[in-house]
């Protein structure tokens, strides 16, 4: 387990629940890796703020991460129904 944190993203994510942990984890010394579903590279928040995924969920090796953050909004539901995230 390293110093990486996986921050999941999908369209309609909650802005505060995504960006606040993103910057706090960086300040704490973690490498924050933005994980998308692979459907696209850029996802938009409820208020239209874009977030670019670093990797897709298919590329994640769980042993490389110290923590996982899943922000609210409609993003968790979109991830739940995505086959690549739920396997």
Secondary structure, DSSP 4 states (H G I P E B T S, - for coil): --SEEEEE--TTB-HHHHHHHHHHHHHTTPEEEEEE-SS-SEEEBTT--EEE-SEEGGG--GGGEEEEEE--BSHHHHHHH-HHHH-
